[in-house]
Amino acid sequence: MSELRVAEGTAIVLVDDRLDEALPAAALPLVRKAAEVYADAGLSAATKAALQVPEAPEDVVARAADAPVVLVTGEIGPAAETLRAAGALVVGAPAPDGVELLDAVTVMDRLRSPGGCPWDAEQDHDSLRQYLVEEAYELLDAIAEKDREALREELGDVLLQVLFHARVAAEDPDDPFGIDAVAAGLVSKLVSRHPHVFADDTAVVDTETQHARWEELKQREKQRESIVDGVALGQPAVALAAKLTQRAARAGIPLEAMPSGDDTGSALFALAARGKLDGIDPEDALRSVALEFATRIRAAERRARETGRTDLTAADWSELLSGSDA
């Protein structure tokens, strides 16, 4: 029995259903020259409709033995494997970066649509606020702990919040916008704020001038009336004080004109302001000390358990904390 071979020009074209009717550029000459073009049974209905070709018959391999045939498929299934073994070319294109985001959008749409998840369907921007804050802090924890697995997971959870809010916004009857509008706005901002990359602006020569240029362009775009416009007032207080100090200093406001005094709030602001002007992020500095203190407490508690001590007094705590190891 002779080995089965297919006609020259027979090819298997691998496509990604998520990209709709997009075909690899290298497949176009083969499609034009093929005697017959078929869609594999595993393709989505939308992709089959876009291709406007019949579904592959059972004798597709026999047909390919006489004349070039192109089989469009999403994966190497039984028919495609037989064609490949018989000498058919396999033509595909690597999926573009970000293609998995299409699946994420599709899943989010399914969850919010009729027949989806009742809890997801009930949420709105206000009810989701707490989760956005929680996920952001969990991401910060993963970064601080240098936990790569947690970092990947928490980035996904933050991305979920973006997708969720965009899907909710798309349902607004008065001013709807979806994830594409969000992404388009981001692209426009990134391009306009980086003229030294996407245009011929030569004003940026280093990181410092880039930061100043970013603020200048942002001020021009936003047409803000105040130097504090756009500052997120809901951020943690120490971070807020640092941000206001940064804006004030750039506008020429001296340190002595910023809040100071003997009350706790003013003293904390003044300390945060001095740190920020010295190049220290006071939020990170305070967080680092707090985390170190949490570690010392755990170590002290561990030593207390090891020595059988309970109902610790102030003196016990002082001794254990002074001698606790991380």
Secondary structure as a PSIPRED ss2 file (coil, helix, strand):
# PSIPRED VFORMAT (PSIPRED V4.0)

   1 M C   1.000  0.000  0.000
   2 S C   1.000  0.000  0.000
   3 E C   1.000  0.000  0.000
   4 L C   1.000  0.000  0.000
   5 R C   1.000  0.000  0.000
   6 V C   1.000  0.000  0.000
   7 A C   1.000  0.000  0.000
   8 E C   1.000  0.000  0.000
   9 G C   1.000  0.000  0.000
  10 T C   1.000  0.000  0.000
  11 A E   0.000  0.000  1.000
  12 I E   0.000  0.000  1.000
  13 V E   0.000  0.000  1.000
  14 L E   0.000  0.000  1.000
  15 V C   1.000  0.000  0.000
  16 D C   1.000  0.000  0.000
  17 D H   0.000  1.000  0.000
  18 R H   0.000  1.000  0.000
  19 L H   0.000  1.000  0.000
  20 D C   1.000  0.000  0.000
  21 E C   1.000  0.000  0.000
  22 A C   1.000  0.000  0.000
  23 L C   1.000  0.000  0.000
  24 P C   1.000  0.000  0.000
  25 A H   0.000  1.000  0.000
  26 A H   0.000  1.000  0.000
  27 A H   0.000  1.000  0.000
  28 L H   0.000  1.000  0.000
  29 P H   0.000  1.000  0.000
  30 L H   0.000  1.000  0.000
  31 V H   0.000  1.000  0.000
  32 R H   0.000  1.000  0.000
  33 K H   0.000  1.000  0.000
  34 A C   1.000  0.000  0.000
  35 A C   1.000  0.000  0.000
  36 E E   0.000  0.000  1.000
  37 V E   0.000  0.000  1.000
  38 Y E   0.000  0.000  1.000
  39 A E   0.000  0.000  1.000
  40 D C   1.000  0.000  0.000
  41 A C   1.000  0.000  0.000
  42 G C   1.000  0.000  0.000
  43 L C   1.000  0.000  0.000
  44 S C   1.000  0.000  0.000
  45 A H   0.000  1.000  0.000
  46 A H   0.000  1.000  0.000
  47 T H   0.000  1.000  0.000
  48 K H   0.000  1.000  0.000
  49 A H   0.000  1.000  0.000
  50 A H   0.000  1.000  0.000
  51 L H   0.000  1.000  0.000
  52 Q C   1.000  0.000  0.000
  53 V C   1.000  0.000  0.000
  54 P C   1.000  0.000  0.000
  55 E E   0.000  0.000  1.000
  56 A C   1.000  0.000  0.000
  57 P C   1.000  0.000  0.000
  58 E C   1.000  0.000  0.000
  59 D C   1.000  0.000  0.000
  60 V H   0.000  1.000  0.000
  61 V H   0.000  1.000  0.000
  62 A H   0.000  1.000  0.000
  63 R H   0.000  1.000  0.000
  64 A H   0.000  1.000  0.000
  65 A H   0.000  1.000  0.000
  66 D H   0.000  1.000  0.000
  67 A C   1.000  0.000  0.000
  68 P C   1.000  0.000  0.000
  69 V E   0.000  0.000  1.000
  70 V E   0.000  0.000  1.000
  71 L E   0.000  0.000  1.000
  72 V E   0.000  0.000  1.000
  73 T E   0.000  0.000  1.000
  74 G C   1.000  0.000  0.000
  75 E C   1.000  0.000  0.000
  76 I C   1.000  0.000  0.000
  77 G C   1.000  0.000  0.000
  78 P H   0.000  1.000  0.000
  79 A H   0.000  1.000  0.000
  80 A H   0.000  1.000  0.000
  81 E H   0.000  1.000  0.000
  82 T H   0.000  1.000  0.000
  83 L H   0.000  1.000  0.000
  84 R H   0.000  1.000  0.000
  85 A H   0.000  1.000  0.000
  86 A C   1.000  0.000  0.000
  87 G C   1.000  0.000  0.000
  88 A C   1.000  0.000  0.000
  89 L E   0.000  0.000  1.000
  90 V E   0.000  0.000  1.000
  91 V E   0.000  0.000  1.000
  92 G C   1.000  0.000  0.000
  93 A C   1.000  0.000  0.000
  94 P C   1.000  0.000  0.000
  95 A C   1.000  0.000  0.000
  96 P C   1.000  0.000  0.000
  97 D C   1.000  0.000  0.000
  98 G C   1.000  0.000  0.000
  99 V C   1.000  0.000  0.000
 100 E H   0.000  1.000  0.000
 101 L H   0.000  1.000  0.000
 102 L H   0.000  1.000  0.000
 103 D H   0.000  1.000  0.000
 104 A H   0.000  1.000  0.000
 105 V H   0.000  1.000  0.000
 106 T H   0.000  1.000  0.000
 107 V H   0.000  1.000  0.000
 108 M H   0.000  1.000  0.000
 109 D H   0.000  1.000  0.000
 110 R H   0.000  1.000  0.000
 111 L H   0.000  1.000  0.000
 112 R H   0.000  1.000  0.000
 113 S C   1.000  0.000  0.000
 114 P C   1.000  0.000  0.000
 115 G C   1.000  0.000  0.000
 116 G C   1.000  0.000  0.000
 117 C C   1.000  0.000  0.000
 118 P H   0.000  1.000  0.000
 119 W H   0.000  1.000  0.000
 120 D H   0.000  1.000  0.000
 121 A H   0.000  1.000  0.000
 122 E H   0.000  1.000  0.000
 123 Q C   1.000  0.000  0.000
 124 D C   1.000  0.000  0.000
 125 H H   0.000  1.000  0.000
 126 D H   0.000  1.000  0.000
 127 S H   0.000  1.000  0.000
 128 L H   0.000  1.000  0.000
 129 R H   0.000  1.000  0.000
 130 Q H   0.000  1.000  0.000
 131 Y H   0.000  1.000  0.000
 132 L H   0.000  1.000  0.000
 133 V H   0.000  1.000  0.000
 134 E H   0.000  1.000  0.000
 135 E H   0.000  1.000  0.000
 136 A H   0.000  1.000  0.000
 137 Y H   0.000  1.000  0.000
 138 E H   0.000  1.000  0.000
 139 L H   0.000  1.000  0.000
 140 L H   0.000  1.000  0.000
 141 D H   0.000  1.000  0.000
 142 A H   0.000  1.000  0.000
 143 I H   0.000  1.000  0.000
 144 A H   0.000  1.000  0.000
 145 E H   0.000  1.000  0.000
 146 K C   1.000  0.000  0.000
 147 D C   1.000  0.000  0.000
 148 R H   0.000  1.000  0.000
 149 E H   0.000  1.000  0.000
 150 A H   0.000  1.000  0.000
 151 L H   0.000  1.000  0.000
 152 R H   0.000  1.000  0.000
 153 E H   0.000  1.000  0.000
 154 E H   0.000  1.000  0.000
 155 L H   0.000  1.000  0.000
 156 G H   0.000  1.000  0.000
 157 D H   0.000  1.000  0.000
 158 V H   0.000  1.000  0.000
 159 L H   0.000  1.000  0.000
 160 L H   0.000  1.000  0.000
 161 Q H   0.000  1.000  0.000
 162 V H   0.000  1.000  0.000
 163 L H   0.000  1.000  0.000
 164 F H   0.000  1.000  0.000
 165 H H   0.000  1.000  0.000
 166 A H   0.000  1.000  0.000
 167 R H   0.000  1.000  0.000
 168 V H   0.000  1.000  0.000
 169 A H   0.000  1.000  0.000
 170 A H   0.000  1.000  0.000
 171 E C   1.000  0.000  0.000
 172 D C   1.000  0.000  0.000
 173 P C   1.000  0.000  0.000
 174 D C   1.000  0.000  0.000
 175 D C   1.000  0.000  0.000
 176 P C   1.000  0.000  0.000
 177 F C   1.000  0.000  0.000
 178 G C   1.000  0.000  0.000
 179 I H   0.000  1.000  0.000
 180 D H   0.000  1.000  0.000
 181 A H   0.000  1.000  0.000
 182 V H   0.000  1.000  0.000
 183 A H   0.000  1.000  0.000
 184 A H   0.000  1.000  0.000
 185 G H   0.000  1.000  0.000
 186 L H   0.000  1.000  0.000
 187 V H   0.000  1.000  0.000
 188 S H   0.000  1.000  0.000
 189 K H   0.000  1.000  0.000
 190 L H   0.000  1.000  0.000
 191 V H   0.000  1.000  0.000
 192 S H   0.000  1.000  0.000
 193 R C   1.000  0.000  0.000
 194 H C   1.000  0.000  0.000
 195 P H   0.000  1.000  0.000
 196 H H   0.000  1.000  0.000
 197 V H   0.000  1.000  0.000
 198 F H   0.000  1.000  0.000
 199 A C   1.000  0.000  0.000
 200 D C   1.000  0.000  0.000
 201 D C   1.000  0.000  0.000
 202 T C   1.000  0.000  0.000
 203 A C   1.000  0.000  0.000
 204 V C   1.000  0.000  0.000
 205 V C   1.000  0.000  0.000
 206 D C   1.000  0.000  0.000
 207 T H   0.000  1.000  0.000
 208 E H   0.000  1.000  0.000
 209 T H   0.000  1.000  0.000
 210 Q H   0.000  1.000  0.000
 211 H H   0.000  1.000  0.000
 212 A H   0.000  1.000  0.000
 213 R H   0.000  1.000  0.000
 214 W H   0.000  1.000  0.000
 215 E H   0.000  1.000  0.000
 216 E H   0.000  1.000  0.000
 217 L H   0.000  1.000  0.000
 218 K H   0.000  1.000  0.000
 219 Q H   0.000  1.000  0.000
 220 R H   0.000  1.000  0.000
 221 E H   0.000  1.000  0.000
 222 K H   0.000  1.000  0.000
 223 Q C   1.000  0.000  0.000
 224 R C   1.000  0.000  0.000
 225 E C   1.000  0.000  0.000
 226 S C   1.000  0.000  0.000
 227 I C   1.000  0.000  0.000
 228 V C   1.000  0.000  0.000
 229 D C   1.000  0.000  0.000
 230 G C   1.000  0.000  0.000
 231 V C   1.000  0.000  0.000
 232 A C   1.000  0.000  0.000
 233 L C   1.000  0.000  0.000
 234 G C   1.000  0.000  0.000
 235 Q C   1.000  0.000  0.000
 236 P C   1.000  0.000  0.000
 237 A H   0.000  1.000  0.000
 238 V H   0.000  1.000  0.000
 239 A H   0.000  1.000  0.000
 240 L H   0.000  1.000  0.000
 241 A H   0.000  1.000  0.000
 242 A H   0.000  1.000  0.000
 243 K H   0.000  1.000  0.000
 244 L H   0.000  1.000  0.000
 245 T H   0.000  1.000  0.000
 246 Q H   0.000  1.000  0.000
 247 R H   0.000  1.000  0.000
 248 A H   0.000  1.000  0.000
 249 A H   0.000  1.000  0.000
 250 R H   0.000  1.000  0.000
 251 A C   1.000  0.000  0.000
 252 G C   1.000  0.000  0.000
 253 I C   1.000  0.000  0.000
 254 P C   1.000  0.000  0.000
 255 L H   0.000  1.000  0.000
 256 E H   0.000  1.000  0.000
 257 A H   0.000  1.000  0.000
 258 M C   1.000  0.000  0.000
 259 P C   1.000  0.000  0.000
 260 S C   1.000  0.000  0.000
 261 G C   1.000  0.000  0.000
 262 D C   1.000  0.000  0.000
 263 D C   1.000  0.000  0.000
 264 T H   0.000  1.000  0.000
 265 G H   0.000  1.000  0.000
 266 S H   0.000  1.000  0.000
 267 A H   0.000  1.000  0.000
 268 L H   0.000  1.000  0.000
 269 F H   0.000  1.000  0.000
 270 A H   0.000  1.000  0.000
 271 L H   0.000  1.000  0.000
 272 A H   0.000  1.000  0.000
 273 A H   0.000  1.000  0.000
 274 R H   0.000  1.000  0.000
 275 G H   0.000  1.000  0.000
 276 K H   0.000  1.000  0.000
 277 L H   0.000  1.000  0.000
 278 D C   1.000  0.000  0.000
 279 G C   1.000  0.000  0.000
 280 I C   1.000  0.000  0.000
 281 D C   1.000  0.000  0.000
 282 P H   0.000  1.000  0.000
 283 E H   0.000  1.000  0.000
 284 D H   0.000  1.000  0.000
 285 A H   0.000  1.000  0.000
 286 L H   0.000  1.000  0.000
 287 R H   0.000  1.000  0.000
 288 S H   0.000  1.000  0.000
 289 V H   0.000  1.000  0.000
 290 A H   0.000  1.000  0.000
 291 L H   0.000  1.000  0.000
 292 E H   0.000  1.000  0.000
 293 F H   0.000  1.000  0.000
 294 A H   0.000  1.000  0.000
 295 T H   0.000  1.000  0.000
 296 R H   0.000  1.000  0.000
 297 I H   0.000  1.000  0.000
 298 R H   0.000  1.000  0.000
 299 A H   0.000  1.000  0.000
 300 A H   0.000  1.000  0.000
 301 E H   0.000  1.000  0.000
 302 R H   0.000  1.000  0.000
 303 R H   0.000  1.000  0.000
 304 A H   0.000  1.000  0.000
 305 R H   0.000  1.000  0.000
 306 E H   0.000  1.000  0.000
 307 T C   1.000  0.000  0.000
 308 G C   1.000  0.000  0.000
 309 R C   1.000  0.000  0.000
 310 T C   1.000  0.000  0.000
 311 D C   1.000  0.000  0.000
 312 L C   1.000  0.000  0.000
 313 T C   1.000  0.000  0.000
 314 A H   0.000  1.000  0.000
 315 A H   0.000  1.000  0.000
 316 D H   0.000  1.000  0.000
 317 W H   0.000  1.000  0.000
 318 S H   0.000  1.000  0.000
 319 E H   0.000  1.000  0.000
 320 L H   0.000  1.000  0.000
 321 L H   0.000  1.000  0.000
 322 S H   0.000  1.000  0.000
 323 G H   0.000  1.000  0.000
 324 S C   1.000  0.000  0.000
 325 D C   1.000  0.000  0.000
 326 A C   1.000  0.000  0.000
